[in-house]
Amino acid sequence: MYDAVVVGGGIVGSSVGYHLARAGVETLLVDRRDAGRATTAGAGIVSPGTSSRTADDDWFAFATDAVDYYPELVDRLAAAGVDDTSYGRVGLIAAAIDDDELAPYEEATARIEARRERLPAIGTIDPSVATDRVPALAEPQRAFSVPDAARVNGQVFASALREAGRTHGLETVEGDVTGVRTEGGRGTRSGGELGEARVTGVETADGDRIDADRVVIAGGAWSPAFGEDLGVSIPVEPKRGQIVHLDLLDADTGSWPVLKGFRHHYIVPWPDGRLVAGATREAGSGFDPRVTAGGLREVLEEALRLAPGLVDATVIEHRVGLRPACVDGVPVLGAIPDVEGAYLATGHGATGLTLGPYSGKLVADHVTEETPIPDSVSVARFEDEPR
Ligand SMILES: Cc1cc2nc3c(=O)[nH]c(=O)nc-3n(C[C@H](O)[C@H](O)[C@H](O)COP(=O)(O)OP(=O)(O)OC[C@H]3O[C@@H](n4cnc5c(N)ncnc54)[C@H](O)[C@@H]3O)c2cc1C
């Protein structure tokens, strides 16, 4: 018997699990480790100021709160003895190289001006400053710098959250949750009467029943599978992203900033020559975590356009992730109506490494103290939708 079961061990579920355990909730995290887990493939850019979202200020406000929370969380993990989180503020350079990028560049700088109050540090830079910092970069026509942008390795951060969670009693297990058990109301698997249902636990593919009063579904793109059990439609679907890891031997890439072009592609540098170039954005991909010829070509072509100096880099790895894309592009967090003890934490789409640790905290606070979830990311915004 647990107080809570968290389904999913990506960055979101790991954060929920950590925060619940830290609050003294006896928690079991069950993770199936699917091929296509988004957290494993994620590039790791943490920079809401350069998001291409337009006039979406609810998302922006949530995202800036989320990035503000990162340093505090990193300190807490360190206090729990977990120092390797991979998080680092390395800055970002956004560079418009070809003519077709000039219009999106102007739109981006206009968005930054409109949000200037929360983005005080972003400023235009001379193109030569950009190429001085990153010799592999093509000569840009225009560039700006985001000094407080950060990078995070999703896999390392999620693992750090689980490790710190274990110091507070979090239990973690590999497994496949096949259903949420409820009693009473419309949430029952056998189709009960309309009314309040209550979570009693989960079932696993091994035939185990795990008793718990609360279940948090943080299953990324796979979360909608629980909609039938819980009597709701979960408006999330997979959006595939393919990404390539390169090795530029002997380059001091640890000191490079993140590089962004204006065709939605980017390069995230890591120490020891590793550079992560991404990514495709494939709506309608379904659950198909394959690396494709077209995907690789797109990513490599864009990486070399942005940074021709990488032409001799070694291709060391490709990864594929299924981003959990919510229908309105914003996470879906909080209590599921009419099913006591059931919660959702998913729908983070292309920005889950930025938002996920904070979302996990909010959902854990919501579970333990009924702290309200901001309206813009709350499950409640779908309450009037047909089930
Ligand atoms: C190529 C790519 C690049 C990206 N780059 C960035 C970036 O630069 N910045 C950024 O902020 N975000 C980025 N993202 C987005 C980010 O990676 C995702 O939004 C985030 O990782 C989603 O985390 P999650 O925990 O919700 O889902 P996931 O990481 O997919 O984890 C879900 C987990 O739940 C498990 N699960 C599902 N169903 C069950 C079940 N029934 N039983 C047990 N376990 C189950 C799965 O096996 C999986 O391990 C990128 C994503 C991709 C694919």
The ligand as an ORCA input file, in Angstrom:
! r2SCAN-3c Opt
* xyz 0 1
  C      14.168     15.622    -30.066
  C      13.616     16.347    -28.879
  C      14.219     17.533    -28.462
  C      13.702     18.217    -27.357
  N      14.357     19.325    -26.928
  C      13.884     20.003    -25.850
  C      14.559     21.151    -25.392
  O      15.587     21.542    -25.936
  N      14.043     21.835    -24.327
  C      12.916     21.424    -23.701
  O      12.475     22.079    -22.763
  N      12.269     20.290    -24.091
  C      12.713     19.587    -25.160
  N      12.053     18.485    -25.602
  C      10.797     18.101    -24.974
  C      10.994     17.238    -23.728
  O      11.978     16.279    -23.964
  C       9.657     16.558    -23.342
  O       8.603     17.494    -23.281
  C       9.773     15.905    -21.963
  O      10.896     15.068    -21.912
  C       8.517     15.086    -21.648
  O       8.739     14.404    -20.452
  P       7.683     13.359    -19.877
  O       8.213     12.891    -18.582
  O       6.322     13.970    -19.917
  O       7.604     12.196    -20.949
  P       8.689     11.052    -21.313
  O      10.060     11.540    -21.152
  O       8.310     10.518    -22.655
  O       8.468      9.955    -20.198
  C       7.269      9.229    -20.102
  C       7.613      7.930    -19.409
  O       6.398      7.267    -19.033
  C       6.570      5.889    -19.248
  N       5.250      5.260    -19.364
  C       4.264      5.562    -20.241
  N       3.197      4.756    -20.046
  C       3.534      3.928    -19.021
  C       2.855      2.871    -18.376
  N       1.629      2.491    -18.744
  N       3.479      2.202    -17.373
  C       4.734      2.601    -16.971
  N       5.418      3.602    -17.572
  C       4.828      4.247    -18.580
  C       7.358      5.824    -20.544
  O       7.974      4.566    -20.717
  C       8.359      6.947    -20.322
  O       9.525      6.481    -19.675
  C      12.558     17.743    -26.684
  C      11.967     16.541    -27.103
  C      12.490     15.850    -28.189
  C      11.856     14.549    -28.595
*
